[in-house]
Amino acid sequence: MITQEEVNKLKEKIASADAVVVGVASGMSAASGFVFYYQEDEVFRHIAGQLARKYDRHNMFDLFYDRRLTRGEQWALMLRTIRYVYECYTGETYLDLAELLAGKEYYVATTNQDAQFYRVFPDDRITRIQGDWRFWQCSRPCHDKIYYNEQESCRLFKEIKNDTLPDELIPRCPHCGAELAPWVRSHTFLQGEYYRREMNRYVDFLRRNTKRKTVFLELGVGMMTPMFIKEPFMNMVYQWPQAFYVTINPQHAIIPKEIASKSLAVKDDIAVVLKQLLGKTIDAAKCAGKADIFNPSRVY
Ligand SMILES: [Zn+2]
């Protein structure tokens, strides 16, 4: 568990920083109880319906990418996931992070596709590196546009029968007729004008802060895609004279020796550490059951 000394050091680093660059991945949402993507829980069972048993899959990630699924089944999973993204609660880790960063100059880069940040942070301080479930794109993609899907996904959700969306209802591209696809990282992920605008905004923020006291705060980034957040953060801390690296991560709080003197690794639960940084009691971490708070088996 994080020591009081580490809590104080971390608080001081954030308080004295000119800027905070926040890099967030799935561990942040997992710490708020959103684990269906990697673990079998009630949410997964609801989204999967009978498909979990049919394909003997026990988390959304494995089921969604199972090649045996029909198109209609895959769309049923997608529509239920999208609906959950719109209707689920706001994760407590996100609310706590917003409180921690209030009044600071900060920017968020995230690989999370669950849009939790948009509930508590301004749009213009967020860059989505791997897209967002709330949008669709052409699956080819034949044109550079993403489509906000709240109304359409809600309408189609009601058409799911036997864990399947009928083929004739699968949404199609208005230009070429190909299926639409979720705007999330895949081999056809659309990184067009919209995507570049967000990436440029992030890069501009980084450029403005190269010489300042900048804290890189990494929350729950695993080793599936370290090239988006973890490795760039380490490189920038290495090169920027006044940068400091903080990683809060129960499983992958790794610090290369080259930046050891300007880093702090906290191998603990994000939900708990944020509470401690805010001076709140750990019991207030109602985002997870008490038994789960220190559960090391959480997948990040
Ligand atoms: Zn198209």
Residues whose N, C-alpha, C, O or C-beta is under 5 A from the ligand:
A	BS01	ZN	C138 C142 H143 C173 H175 C176 G177 A178
